[in-house]
């Protein structure tokens, strides 16, 4: 597991264990990958750490800070 910028990446099990209590957004994979560039731009402006995990049936985006989750919802409210 490692930190790339403000994103936590690595083994999904370890990332899940670390981010279990973080604020979570759950998206359908088609929506996530279709809007990937827009979501990535929104994640770059996050103040705290975040993690993205593709679990097959859905994609989880987890935020360490609640303010980042709120900003994400405001920016992408029509897709969430």
N, C-alpha and C positions, 0 to 999 in steps of 0.2 A: 504494500500500500504506500502511495506517495502523494504529495501535493504538487499539482501543476498549476501555478498561479493561485487562484482561489478555489480550484476544483480538487476534490479528493478522488483519486482513481486507484484501481488495483483490483484485487480479488473481491468479487461481489459479496462473499460471506463476511469478510473482514470489514468492508465498507459498510455493510448493513449493520453489523454489530456496533461500529463506531457511531453511526448516524441514526440509530434506532429512535432516539428521543427528539430528533430535529423536526422542524415543521415540514410537512410533506404535501406535494402536489402530485396527483396521479393522472396520467394522460394515456390515451390510446396510442399505440405505436404509430399508426398512420398519421394522426394529427401531429405527433411529435416530430417525425422525420420529414413530413411535408413542410412544417414551419420551423425546421431546425435552425436555419440561419437567423430568423427573428428571435427565437428562444436564446440562441447563443449570444446575440447582441444584448439581450436583457440580462443574461447571466454575467456578462463582462462588467456591468455596472453595479453588481452586488457588492455590498460593503464587507460582508462576512464570507465564510466558507460555504460551499455548496457541493452536492454530489448528485450525479445522474446515474441511475441504474436501469438497464433494460431487462425486465423479467419475463419477456415473451408476450404475455397477455396484456401488459401495461408497462409504462415507463414511469419510474419514480424520480422526481426532482426534490431533493431535500435541502433545506436552508437552515443554517445555524441560527440566524437572527430572524425574528418575526417581521422586522421592517423590510427585509429582502423579500419575504413571502408576499407581503402586502403590495410592494412595488411590482412584483411579478404579476399578481392578480390584476392590478390596475392597467398594466401594459398589455396583457394578453387575455382580458376578461372574456372576449368572444370565443376563445378556443378552450378555455378551462372548464 
